Amino acid sequence: ARLGLEAVWAVGSEEEFEAARQAGASIVLVSGIQDEAAFWGKVPKDMTAIAALPSMLEGNVEIAQGQAASAGGCKAVLFIDACAGDAEDILYSAWAAAEVRSKQSKEFRITGMTGHVNGHFGTGTFEKPSGEKVWQRTSQVDSI
């Protein structure tokens, strides 16, 4: 930090995390921790922890993983391979960022009252979300 720069330490186990913490790391990029729920509670409040999560997973489980990390104290999420140079880069990135920060129910979503109030039922006022978002990109590279 002498030059005003911080290093980001990539850690893939609790042992690596502890070594980085002991060495004075203030920012860690976390991936591959076995018991993530217990891990996030161990991150000191003055440390910035970034969760490295795979992108475009079946069932959109990366969103639940990101939300769980956030609830545990993680301060940021990096979606691995979210940008691959195709047409879905911006769409996916914007969607994933919004979803991982959303507190809206995945089971019951209120999208607006106008149609319901006017008697136009089935117009999306009260509806169950359609479920999984499916992306055209099918091949991903494991980069972390």
VOBA-937502 format. One record per residue: residue number from 1; residue in three letters; x, z, y of N, C-alpha, C in turn. Coordinates in Angstrom, 2 decimals. Each point is the difference from the previous one (the first is absolute). Example, Ala and Ser with C-alpha at 12.3 -4.5 7.8 and 13.67 -1.06 7.14 Angstrom:
2
num: 1&residuo: ala&npx: 13.19&npz: 7.80&npy: -5.69&capx: -0.89&capz: 0.00&capy: 1.19&cpx: 0.90&cpz: 0.00&cpy: 1.20
num: 2&residuo: ser&npx: -0.35&npz: -0.72&npy: 1.05&capx: 0.82&capz: 0.06&capy: 1.19&cpx: -0.77&cpz: 0.73&cpy: 1.09
This chain:
144
num: 1&residuo: ala&npx: 0.81&npz: 0.00&npy: -1.20&capx: -0.81&capz: 0.00&capy: 1.20&cpx: 0.86&cpz: 0.00&cpy: 1.27
num: 2&residuo: arg&npx: 1.32&npz: -0.04&npy: -0.16&capx: 0.87&capz: 0.02&capy: 1.17&cpx: -0.23&cpz: -1.20&cpy: 0.91
num: 3&residuo: leu&npx: -0.35&npz: -1.12&npy: -0.56&capx: -0.24&capz: -1.21&capy: 0.80&cpx: -1.47&cpz: -0.14&cpy: 0.39
num: 4&residuo: gly&npx: -0.78&npz: 1.00&npy: -0.30&capx: -1.43&capz: -0.07&capy: 0.32&cpx: -0.80&cpz: -0.75&cpy: -1.05
num: 5&residuo: leu&npx: 0.62&npz: -0.25&npy: -1.15&capx: -0.67&capz: -0.71&capy: -1.08&cpx: -0.20&cpz: 0.95&cpy: -1.18
num: 6&residuo: glu&npx: -1.08&npz: -0.20&npy: -0.70&capx: -0.25&capz: 0.76&capy: -1.22&cpx: 0.10&cpz: -0.95&cpy: -1.18
num: 7&residuo: ala&npx: 0.51&npz: 0.49&npy: -1.11&capx: 0.04&capz: -0.77&capy: -1.24&cpx: -1.25&cpz: 0.31&cpy: -0.80
num: 8&residuo: val&npx: -0.54&npz: -1.00&npy: -0.68&capx: -1.12&capz: 0.19&capy: -0.90&cpx: 0.59&cpz: 0.11&cpy: -1.40
num: 9&residuo: trp&npx: -0.25&npz: 1.11&npy: -0.66&capx: 0.50&capz: 0.24&capy: -1.34&cpx: -1.06&cpz: -0.41&cpy: -1.01
num: 10&residuo: ala&npx: 0.33&npz: -0.90&npy: -0.91&capx: -0.91&capz: -0.40&capy: -1.07&cpx: 0.18&cpz: 0.98&cpy: -1.16
num: 11&residuo: val&npx: -1.09&npz: 0.65&npy: -0.39&capx: 0.06&capz: 0.96&capy: -1.10&cpx: -1.04&cpz: -0.37&cpy: -1.05
num: 12&residuo: gly&npx: 0.41&npz: 0.11&npy: -1.27&capx: -0.89&capz: -0.36&capy: -1.09&cpx: -0.25&cpz: 1.13&cpy: -0.98
num: 13&residuo: ser&npx: 0.46&npz: 1.19&npy: 0.34&capx: -0.23&capz: 1.17&capy: -0.85&cpx: 0.08&cpz: 1.25&cpy: 0.88
num: 14&residuo: glu&npx: -0.48&npz: 1.10&npy: -0.55&capx: 0.08&capz: 1.25&capy: 0.76&cpx: 1.45&cpz: 0.43&cpy: 0.19
num: 15&residuo: glu&npx: 0.86&npz: -0.33&npy: -0.96&capx: 1.42&capz: 0.35&capy: 0.12&cpx: 0.63&cpz: -0.78&cpy: 1.15
num: 16&residuo: glu&npx: -0.29&npz: -1.30&npy: 0.09&capx: 0.52&capz: -0.81&capy: 1.11&cpx: -0.55&cpz: 0.49&cpy: 1.33
num: 17&residuo: phe&npx: -1.26&npz: 0.39&npy: 0.03&capx: -0.59&capz: 0.54&capy: 1.22&cpx: 0.73&cpz: 1.26&cpy: 0.43
num: 18&residuo: glu&npx: 0.23&npz: 0.90&npy: -0.94&capx: 0.68&capz: 1.26&capy: 0.33&cpx: 1.42&cpz: -0.26&cpy: 0.49
num: 19&residuo: ala&npx: 0.70&npz: -0.95&npy: -0.60&capx: 1.35&capz: -0.34&capy: 0.45&cpx: -0.03&cpz: -0.56&cpy: 1.42
num: 20&residuo: ala&npx: -0.98&npz: -0.85&npy: 0.30&capx: -0.13&capz: -0.56&capy: 1.34&cpx: -0.32&cpz: 1.10&cpy: 1.02
num: 21&residuo: arg&npx: -0.89&npz: 0.90&npy: -0.39&capx: -0.37&capz: 1.10&capy: 0.89&cpx: 1.21&cpz: 0.89&cpy: 0.28
num: 22&residuo: gln&npx: 0.75&npz: 0.31&npy: -1.04&capx: 1.19&capz: 0.83&capy: 0.17&cpx: 1.05&cpz: -0.68&cpy: 0.88
num: 23&residuo: ala&npx: 0.03&npz: -1.34&npy: -0.04&capx: 0.97&capz: -0.76&capy: 0.80&cpx: -0.46&cpz: -0.16&cpy: 1.45
num: 24&residuo: gly&npx: -1.20&npz: 0.47&npy: 0.31&capx: -0.48&capz: -0.04&capy: 1.37&cpx: -0.91&cpz: -1.17&cpy: 0.32
num: 25&residuo: ala&npx: -0.51&npz: -0.68&npy: -1.01&capx: -0.91&capz: -1.13&capy: 0.24&cpx: -1.24&cpz: 0.46&cpy: 0.74
num: 26&residuo: ser&npx: -0.42&npz: -0.81&npy: 0.97&capx: -1.23&capz: 0.33&capy: 0.71&cpx: -1.10&cpz: -1.03&cpy: -0.27
num: 27&residuo: ile&npx: 0.38&npz: -1.13&npy: -0.63&capx: -0.97&capz: -1.03&capy: -0.37&cpx: 0.30&cpz: -0.43&cpy: -1.43
num: 28&residuo: val&npx: -1.03&npz: 0.03&npy: -0.86&capx: 0.17&capz: -0.42&capy: -1.38&cpx: -1.07&cpz: -1.02&cpy: -0.37
num: 29&residuo: leu&npx: 0.42&npz: -1.00&npy: -0.77&capx: -0.90&capz: -1.01&capy: -0.57&cpx: -0.17&cpz: 0.38&cpy: -1.46
num: 30&residuo: val&npx: -1.21&npz: 0.39&npy: -0.38&capx: -0.27&capz: 0.60&capy: -1.31&cpx: -0.70&cpz: -0.99&cpy: -0.92
num: 31&residuo: ser&npx: 0.58&npz: -0.20&npy: -1.19&capx: -0.66&capz: -0.81&capy: -1.02&cpx: 0.34&cpz: 0.55&cpy: -1.37
num: 32&residuo: gly&npx: -0.92&npz: -0.12&npy: -0.93&capx: 0.27&capz: 0.37&capy: -1.39&cpx: 0.01&cpz: 1.48&cpy: -0.32
num: 33&residuo: ile&npx: -0.50&npz: 0.84&npy: 0.87&capx: -0.05&capz: 1.44&capy: -0.29&cpx: -1.07&cpz: 0.23&cpy: -1.08
num: 34&residuo: gln&npx: 0.35&npz: 0.75&npy: -1.03&capx: -0.92&capz: 0.20&capy: -1.12&cpx: -1.27&cpz: 0.75&cpy: 0.37
num: 35&residuo: asp&npx: 0.14&npz: 1.16&npy: 0.60&capx: -1.16&capz: 0.82&capy: 0.35&cpx: -0.16&cpz: -0.03&cpy: 1.52
num: 36&residuo: glu&npx: -0.59&npz: -1.09&npy: 0.50&capx: -0.08&capz: -0.17&capy: 1.45&cpx: -0.82&cpz: 1.07&cpy: 0.69
num: 37&residuo: ala&npx: -1.09&npz: 0.44&npy: -0.63&capx: -0.85&capz: 1.01&capy: 0.63&cpx: 0.80&cpz: 1.26&cpy: 0.31
num: 38&residuo: ala&npx: 0.81&npz: 0.45&npy: -0.94&capx: 0.82&capz: 1.19&capy: 0.23&cpx: 1.15&cpz: -0.30&cpy: 0.95
num: 39&residuo: phe&npx: 0.54&npz: -1.22&npy: -0.06&capx: 1.14&capz: -0.36&capy: 0.83&cpx: -0.30&cpz: 0.05&cpy: 1.49
num: 40&residuo: trp&npx: -1.12&npz: -0.59&npy: 0.43&capx: -0.28&capz: -0.11&capy: 1.43&cpx: -0.07&cpz: 1.36&cpy: 0.67
num: 41&residuo: gly&npx: -0.41&npz: 1.02&npy: -0.73&capx: -0.06&capz: 1.34&capy: 0.56&cpx: 1.38&cpz: 0.62&cpy: 0.25
num: 42&residuo: lys&npx: 1.05&npz: -0.58&npy: -0.60&capx: 1.36&capz: 0.52&capy: 0.15&cpx: 0.75&cpz: -0.61&cpy: 1.18
num: 43&residuo: val&npx: -0.58&npz: -1.02&npy: 0.61&capx: 0.68&capz: -0.68&capy: 1.10&cpx: -0.09&cpz: 0.88&cpy: 1.25
num: 44&residuo: pro&npx: 1.15&npz: 0.36&npy: 0.59&capx: -0.04&capz: 0.84&capy: 1.21&cpx: -0.75&cpz: -0.70&cpy: 1.14
num: 45&residuo: lys&npx: -0.63&npz: 0.78&npy: 0.84&capx: -0.79&capz: -0.55&capy: 1.11&cpx: 0.86&cpz: -0.79&cpy: 0.99
num: 46&residuo: asp&npx: 1.27&npz: 0.33&npy: 0.11&capx: 0.85&capz: -0.70&capy: 0.95&cpx: 0.65&cpz: -1.27&cpy: -0.58
num: 47&residuo: met&npx: -0.37&npz: -0.34&npy: -1.23&capx: 0.54&capz: -1.20&capy: -0.64&cpx: -1.08&cpz: -1.09&cpy: -0.01
num: 48&residuo: thr&npx: 0.39&npz: -1.24&npy: 0.26&capx: -0.92&capz: -1.13&capy: -0.09&cpx: 0.12&cpz: -0.61&cpy: -1.38
num: 49&residuo: ala&npx: -1.09&npz: 0.06&npy: -0.75&capx: -0.03&capz: -0.56&capy: -1.35&cpx: -0.86&cpz: -1.26&cpy: 0.01
num: 50&residuo: ile&npx: 0.54&npz: -1.07&npy: -0.53&capx: -0.69&capz: -1.28&capy: -0.08&cpx: -0.22&cpz: -0.32&cpy: -1.47
num: 51&residuo: ala&npx: -1.24&npz: -0.25&npy: -0.39&capx: -0.31&capz: -0.35&capy: -1.39&cpx: 0.18&cpz: -1.51&cpy: -0.18
num: 52&residuo: ala&npx: 0.82&npz: -0.40&npy: -0.97&capx: 0.17&capz: -1.41&capy: -0.34&cpx: -0.94&cpz: -0.30&cpy: -1.16
num: 53&residuo: leu&npx: -1.04&npz: -0.79&npy: 0.28&capx: -1.02&capz: -0.28&capy: -1.00&cpx: -0.07&cpz: -1.50&cpy: -0.30
num: 54&residuo: pro&npx: -0.26&npz: -0.35&npy: -1.24&capx: -0.18&capz: -1.42&capy: -0.32&cpx: -1.27&cpz: -0.52&cpy: 0.67
num: 55&residuo: ser&npx: -0.06&npz: -1.28&npy: 0.25&capx: -1.17&capz: -0.58&capy: 0.68&cpx: -0.82&cpz: -0.83&cpy: -0.97
num: 56&residuo: met&npx: -1.25&npz: -0.24&npy: 0.40&capx: -0.94&capz: -0.86&capy: -0.72&cpx: -0.16&cpz: 0.38&cpy: -1.47
num: 57&residuo: leu&npx: -0.16&npz: 1.28&npy: -0.26&capx: -0.17&capz: 0.47&capy: -1.36&cpx: -1.44&cpz: -0.21&cpy: -0.47
num: 58&residuo: glu&npx: -0.16&npz: -0.10&npy: -1.30&capx: -1.34&capz: -0.14&capy: -0.58&cpx: -0.82&cpz: 1.23&cpy: 0.36
num: 59&residuo: gly&npx: -1.22&npz: -0.23&npy: 0.44&capx: -0.87&capz: 1.09&capy: 0.40&cpx: 0.36&cpz: 0.62&cpy: 1.34
num: 60&residuo: asn&npx: 0.95&npz: -0.62&npy: 0.70&capx: 0.44&capz: 0.48&capy: 1.32&cpx: 0.46&cpz: 1.46&cpy: -0.05
num: 61&residuo: val&npx: 0.63&npz: 0.40&npy: -1.09&capx: 0.42&capz: 1.39&capy: -0.15&cpx: 1.07&cpz: 0.42&cpy: 1.00
num: 62&residuo: glu&npx: 0.68&npz: -0.98&npy: 0.61&capx: 1.01&capz: 0.36&capy: 1.01&cpx: -0.64&cpz: 0.72&cpy: 1.19
num: 63&residuo: ile&npx: -1.27&npz: -0.29&npy: 0.25&capx: -0.69&capz: 0.65&capy: 1.12&cpx: -0.20&cpz: 1.48&cpy: -0.30
num: 64&residuo: ala&npx: -0.48&npz: 0.31&npy: -1.20&capx: -0.18&capz: 1.40&capy: -0.39&cpx: 1.34&cpz: 0.72&cpy: -0.05
num: 65&residuo: gln&npx: 1.05&npz: -0.68&npy: -0.45&capx: 1.33&capz: 0.61&capy: -0.03&cpx: 0.47&cpz: 0.32&cpy: 1.42
num: 66&residuo: gly&npx: -0.22&npz: -0.92&npy: 0.92&capx: 0.39&capz: 0.22&capy: 1.39&cpx: -0.79&cpz: 1.13&cpy: 0.64
num: 67&residuo: gln&npx: -1.29&npz: 0.06&npy: -0.28&capx: -0.83&capz: 1.07&capy: 0.55&cpx: 0.41&cpz: 1.35&cpy: -0.56
num: 68&residuo: ala&npx: 0.33&npz: 0.05&npy: -1.29&capx: 0.45&capz: 1.25&capy: -0.61&cpx: 1.33&cpz: 0.44&cpy: 0.60
num: 69&residuo: ala&npx: 0.89&npz: -0.94&npy: 0.21&capx: 1.29&capz: 0.32&capy: 0.62&cpx: -0.21&cpz: 0.54&cpy: 1.41
num: 70&residuo: ser&npx: -0.89&npz: -0.64&npy: 0.75&capx: -0.29&capz: 0.44&capy: 1.36&cpx: -0.58&cpz: 1.42&cpy: 0.01
num: 71&residuo: ala&npx: -0.92&npz: 0.25&npy: -0.91&capx: -0.60&capz: 1.33&capy: -0.08&cpx: 1.03&cpz: 1.06&cpy: -0.34
num: 72&residuo: gly&npx: 1.05&npz: -0.40&npy: -0.73&capx: 1.04&capz: 0.93&capy: -0.39&cpx: 1.08&cpz: 0.21&cpy: 1.04
num: 73&residuo: gly&npx: -0.01&npz: -0.77&npy: 1.07&capx: 0.98&capz: 0.18&capy: 1.06&cpx: 0.88&cpz: -1.20&cpy: 0.28
num: 74&residuo: cys&npx: -0.18&npz: -1.07&npy: -0.75&capx: 0.75&capz: -1.23&capy: 0.26&cpx: -0.38&cpz: -0.53&cpy: 1.37
num: 75&residuo: lys&npx: 0.99&npz: -0.50&npy: 0.74&capx: -0.27&capz: -0.43&capy: 1.38&cpx: -0.14&cpz: -1.50&cpy: 0.17
num: 76&residuo: ala&npx: 0.38&npz: -0.79&npy: -1.03&capx: -0.10&capz: -1.46&capy: 0.10&cpx: 0.00&cpz: -0.60&cpy: -1.39
num: 77&residuo: val&npx: -0.48&npz: -1.24&npy: -0.08&capx: -0.04&capz: -0.72&capy: -1.27&cpx: 0.65&cpz: -1.35&cpy: 0.20
num: 78&residuo: leu&npx: 0.82&npz: -0.40&npy: -0.96&capx: 0.60&capz: -1.32&capy: -0.05&cpx: -0.58&cpz: -0.70&cpy: -1.22
num: 79&residuo: phe&npx: -0.75&npz: -1.07&npy: 0.22&capx: -0.54&capz: -0.76&capy: -1.12&cpx: 1.03&cpz: -1.05&cpy: -0.41
num: 80&residuo: ile&npx: 0.60&npz: 0.20&npy: -1.17&capx: 1.05&capz: -0.88&capy: -0.51&cpx: -0.58&cpz: -1.37&cpy: -0.31
num: 81&residuo: asp&npx: 0.67&npz: -1.04&npy: 0.43&capx: -0.39&capz: -1.39&capy: -0.23&cpx: -1.34&cpz: -0.37&cpy: 0.62
num: 82&residuo: ala&npx: -0.42&npz: 0.74&npy: 1.01&capx: -1.25&capz: -0.34&capy: 0.68&cpx: 0.14&cpz: -1.33&cpy: 0.75
num: 83&residuo: cys&npx: 1.19&npz: -0.28&npy: 0.46&capx: 0.25&capz: -1.24&capy: 0.72&cpx: 0.95&cpz: -0.86&cpy: -0.82
num: 84&residuo: ala&npx: -0.50&npz: -1.12&npy: -0.46&capx: 0.78&capz: -0.89&capy: -0.86&cpx: 0.09&cpz: -1.41&cpy: 0.58
num: 85&residuo: gly&npx: -0.47&npz: -0.15&npy: 1.24&capx: 0.08&capz: -1.31&capy: 0.64&cpx: -1.16&cpz: -0.92&cpy: -0.32
num: 86&residuo: asp&npx: -1.12&npz: 0.56&npy: -0.45&capx: -1.16&capz: -0.86&capy: -0.27&cpx: -1.16&cpz: 0.35&cpy: 0.94
num: 87&residuo: ala&npx: -1.12&npz: -0.64&npy: -0.21&capx: -1.16&capz: 0.15&capy: 0.89&cpx: -0.63&cpz: 1.39&cpy: -0.06
num: 88&residuo: glu&npx: 0.31&npz: 0.77&npy: -1.04&capx: -0.61&capz: 1.32&capy: -0.12&cpx: 0.79&cpz: 1.13&cpy: 0.65
num: 89&residuo: asp&npx: 1.17&npz: -0.29&npy: 0.52&capx: 0.83&capz: 1.04&capy: 0.59&cpx: -0.74&cpz: 0.83&cpy: 1.04
num: 90&residuo: ile&npx: -0.51&npz: -0.64&npy: 1.01&capx: -0.66&capz: 0.71&capy: 1.10&cpx: -1.32&cpz: 0.59&cpy: -0.46
num: 91&residuo: leu&npx: -0.77&npz: -0.75&npy: -0.77&capx: -1.29&capz: 0.51&capy: -0.49&cpx: 0.19&cpz: 1.26&cpy: -0.83
num: 92&residuo: tyr&npx: 0.92&npz: -0.05&npy: -0.95&capx: 0.23&capz: 1.18&capy: -0.85&cpx: 0.54&cpz: 1.17&cpy: 0.81
num: 93&residuo: ser&npx: 0.99&npz: -0.26&npy: 0.81&capx: 0.62&capz: 1.09&capy: 0.76&cpx: -1.00&cpz: 0.71&cpy: 0.90
num: 94&residuo: ala&npx: -0.82&npz: -0.76&npy: 0.69&capx: -1.02&capz: 0.59&capy: 0.88&cpx: -1.03&cpz: 0.77&cpy: -0.82
num: 95&residuo: trp&npx: -0.44&npz: -0.59&npy: -1.11&capx: -0.99&capz: 0.65&capy: -0.86&cpx: 0.56&cpz: 1.30&cpy: -0.58
num: 96&residuo: ala&npx: 1.21&npz: -0.06&npy: -0.57&capx: 0.59&capz: 1.18&capy: -0.64&cpx: 0.22&cpz: 1.12&cpy: 1.02
num: 97&residuo: ala&npx: 0.50&npz: -0.34&npy: 1.17&capx: 0.23&capz: 1.02&capy: 1.03&cpx: -1.31&cpz: 0.67&cpy: 0.40
num: 98&residuo: ala&npx: -1.05&npz: -0.79&npy: 0.17&capx: -1.30&capz: 0.57&capy: 0.38&cpx: -0.58&cpz: 0.85&cpy: -1.13
num: 99&residuo: glu&npx: 0.11&npz: -0.48&npy: -1.22&capx: -0.57&capz: 0.72&capy: -1.14&cpx: 0.72&cpz: 1.32&cpy: -0.28
num: 100&residuo: val&npx: 1.31&npz: 0.00&npy: 0.08&capx: 0.74&capz: 1.22&capy: -0.33&cpx: -0.25&cpz: 1.08&cpy: 1.06
num: 101&residuo: arg&npx: -0.35&npz: -0.40&npy: 1.22&capx: -0.31&capz: 0.97&capy: 1.06&cpx: -1.48&cpz: 0.36&cpy: 0.06
num: 102&residuo: ser&npx: -0.84&npz: -0.74&npy: -0.70&capx: -1.44&capz: 0.19&capy: 0.08&cpx: -0.45&cpz: 1.29&cpy: -0.67
num: 103&residuo: lys&npx: -0.92&npz: 0.67&npy: 0.64&capx: -0.62&capz: 1.18&capy: -0.58&cpx: -1.41&cpz: -0.34&cpy: -0.50
num: 104&residuo: gln&npx: -0.39&npz: -1.24&npy: 0.15&capx: -1.33&capz: -0.45&capy: -0.40&cpx: -0.14&cpz: 0.02&cpy: -1.51
num: 105&residuo: ser&npx: -1.15&npz: 0.39&npy: -0.48&capx: -0.27&capz: 0.08&capy: -1.43&cpx: 0.12&cpz: -1.38&cpy: -0.65
num: 106&residuo: lys&npx: 0.61&npz: -0.04&npy: -1.18&capx: 0.08&capz: -1.24&capy: -0.76&cpx: -1.26&cpz: -0.20&cpy: -0.84
num: 107&residuo: glu&npx: -0.80&npz: 1.07&npy: -0.13&capx: -1.20&capz: -0.07&capy: -0.81&cpx: -1.25&cpz: -0.34&cpy: 0.81
num: 108&residuo: phe&npx: -0.03&npz: 0.43&npy: 1.24&capx: -1.19&capz: -0.19&capy: 0.82&cpx: 0.44&cpz: -0.33&cpy: 1.41
num: 109&residuo: arg&npx: -0.37&npz: -1.15&npy: 0.46&capx: 0.46&capz: -0.47&capy: 1.30&cpx: -1.20&cpz: -0.37&cpy: 0.87
num: 110&residuo: ile&npx: -0.06&npz: 0.56&npy: 1.19&capx: -1.04&capz: -0.35&capy: 0.96&cpx: 0.61&cpz: -1.01&cpy: 0.95
num: 111&residuo: thr&npx: -0.55&npz: -1.21&npy: 0.02&capx: 0.61&capz: -1.06&capy: 0.79&cpx: -0.72&cpz: -0.29&cpy: 1.30
num: 112&residuo: gly&npx: -1.18&npz: 0.55&npy: 0.20&capx: -0.73&capz: -0.23&capy: 1.24&cpx: -1.46&cpz: 0.30&cpy: -0.18
num: 113&residuo: met&npx: -0.67&npz: 0.34&npy: 1.06&capx: -1.40&capz: 0.41&capy: -0.10&cpx: -0.98&cpz: -1.09&cpy: 0.43
num: 114&residuo: thr&npx: 0.41&npz: -1.02&npy: 0.68&capx: -0.93&capz: -0.95&capy: 0.60&cpx: -0.95&cpz: -0.63&cpy: -1.02
num: 115&residuo: gly&npx: 0.55&npz: -0.52&npy: -1.09&capx: -0.86&capz: -0.65&capy: -1.00&cpx: -0.97&cpz: 0.96&cpy: -0.63
num: 116&residuo: his&npx: 0.45&npz: 1.20&npy: -0.29&capx: -0.85&capz: 0.99&capy: -0.62&cpx: -1.13&cpz: 0.42&cpy: 0.94
num: 117&residuo: val&npx: 0.33&npz: 0.25&npy: 1.25&capx: -0.99&capz: 0.43&capy: 0.98&cpx: -1.04&cpz: -1.10&cpy: 0.22
num: 118&residuo: asn&npx: 0.43&npz: -1.26&npy: -0.01&capx: -0.91&capz: -1.12&capy: 0.21&cpx: -0.76&cpz: -0.39&cpy: -1.26
num: 119&residuo: gly&npx: 0.23&npz: 0.71&npy: -1.09&capx: -0.71&capz: -0.30&capy: -1.23&cpx: 0.63&cpz: -1.10&cpy: -0.83
num: 120&residuo: his&npx: 1.22&npz: -0.36&npy: 0.30&capx: 0.68&capz: -1.03&capy: -0.78&cpx: 0.87&cpz: 0.66&cpy: -1.06
num: 121&residuo: phe&npx: -0.65&npz: 0.44&npy: -1.06&capx: 0.74&capz: 0.69&capy: -1.05&cpx: 0.90&cpz: -0.99&cpy: -0.72
num: 122&residuo: gly&npx: 1.06&npz: 0.52&npy: -0.57&capx: 0.94&capz: -0.85&capy: -0.72&cpx: 0.93&cpz: -0.76&cpy: 0.92
num: 123&residuo: thr&npx: 0.09&npz: 0.43&npy: 1.25&capx: 0.85&capz: -0.71&capy: 0.96&cpx: 1.34&cpz: 0.68&cpy: 0.17
num: 124&residuo: gly&npx: 0.31&npz: 0.95&npy: -0.88&capx: 1.30&capz: 0.65&capy: 0.08&cpx: -0.01&cpz: 1.33&cpy: 0.71
num: 125&residuo: thr&npx: -1.18&npz: 0.55&npy: 0.32&capx: -0.06&capz: 1.26&capy: 0.70&cpx: 0.54&cpz: 1.13&cpy: -0.85
num: 126&residuo: phe&npx: -0.54&npz: 0.16&npy: -1.17&capx: 0.48&capz: 1.00&capy: -0.94&cpx: 0.34&cpz: -0.74&cpy: -1.28
num: 127&residuo: glu&npx: 1.25&npz: -0.04&npy: -0.33&capx: 0.37&capz: -0.75&capy: -1.18&cpx: 1.22&cpz: 0.61&cpy: -0.66
num: 128&residuo: lys&npx: 0.08&npz: -0.21&npy: -1.29&capx: 1.19&capz: 0.40&capy: -0.73&cpx: 1.01&cpz: -1.11&cpy: 0.17
num: 129&residuo: pro&npx: 1.25&npz: 0.31&npy: 0.34&capx: 1.01&capz: -1.03&capy: 0.15&cpx: 0.13&cpz: -0.83&cpy: -1.27
num: 130&residuo: ser&npx: 0.40&npz: -1.23&npy: 0.16&capx: 0.09&capz: -0.90&capy: -1.14&cpx: 1.12&cpz: 0.37&cpy: -0.95
num: 131&residuo: gly&npx: 0.87&npz: 0.91&npy: 0.39&capx: 1.04&capz: 0.44&capy: -0.91&cpx: 1.36&cpz: -0.58&cpy: 0.32
num: 132&residuo: glu&npx: 0.71&npz: -0.36&npy: -1.03&capx: 1.38&capz: -0.44&capy: 0.10&cpx: 0.16&cpz: -1.25&cpy: 0.85
num: 133&residuo: lys&npx: 1.02&npz: 0.03&npy: 0.83&capx: 0.40&capz: -1.17&capy: 0.79&cpx: 1.02&cpz: -0.75&cpy: -0.85
num: 134&residuo: val&npx: -0.26&npz: -1.26&npy: -0.27&capx: 0.88&capz: -0.80&capy: -0.85&cpx: 0.75&cpz: -0.99&cpy: 0.87
num: 135&residuo: trp&npx: 1.32&npz: -0.10&npy: -0.22&capx: 0.87&capz: -0.86&capy: 0.79&cpx: 0.43&cpz: -1.19&cpy: -0.82
num: 136&residuo: gln&npx: 0.21&npz: -1.14&npy: 0.65&capx: 0.40&capz: -1.22&capy: -0.67&cpx: 1.43&cpz: 0.07&cpy: -0.53
num: 137&residuo: arg&npx: 0.84&npz: 0.71&npy: 0.70&capx: 1.40&capz: 0.11&capy: -0.41&cpx: 0.06&cpz: 0.68&cpy: -1.36
num: 138&residuo: thr&npx: 0.62&npz: -0.64&npy: -0.94&capx: 0.03&capz: 0.57&capy: -1.35&cpx: 1.37&cpz: 0.47&cpy: -0.44
num: 139&residuo: ser&npx: 1.06&npz: -0.53&npy: 0.57&capx: 1.33&capz: 0.42&capy: -0.43&cpx: 0.63&cpz: 0.88&cpy: 1.06
num: 140&residuo: gln&npx: 0.59&npz: 1.09&npy: -0.46&capx: 0.68&capz: 0.92&capy: 0.90&cpx: 1.39&cpz: 0.28&cpy: -0.57
num: 141&residuo: val&npx: 0.89&npz: 0.34&npy: 0.88&capx: 1.36&capz: 0.33&capy: -0.40&cpx: 0.20&cpz: 1.49&cpy: 0.18
num: 142&residuo: asp&npx: 0.51&npz: 0.66&npy: -1.02&capx: 0.30&capz: 1.42&capy: 0.12&cpx: 1.29&cpz: 0.14&cpy: 0.77
num: 143&residuo: ser&npx: -0.13&npz: 0.40&npy: 1.26&capx: 1.19&capz: 0.08&capy: 0.85&cpx: 0.54&cpz: 1.42&cpy: 0.16
num: 144&residuo: ile&npx: -0.80&npz: 0.98&npy: -0.39&capx: 0.51&capz: 1.38&capy: 0.10&cpx: -0.22&cpz: 0.67&cpy: -1.33
